[in-house]
Amino acid sequence: VRGKGEWWLGAHEIHAAKAEGPFPHGDDRFAVIFDMDITNKESKQRMQMKEIGVFTVKGDKITREEFFYAGG
């Protein structure tokens, strides 16, 4: 998870970001709503992105991430 996060931050320029939550779900999961304005460094494409991240926790570590986007 940490390596993927480092790659993502290196591949994008972040102009603005907002996070809402966390929203707990049971003892081992939580969700966060992310709203971002980013530019992909390789393609130079700027985009607004909204996603829901669902995180599974074991012990004190995030062991799984799932991301959901609006269809359309």
Secondary structure by P-SEA (a helix, b strand, c coil): caaaaaaaaaaccccbbbbcccccccccbbbbbbbbbcccccccbbbbbbbbbbbbbccccccbbbbbbbcc
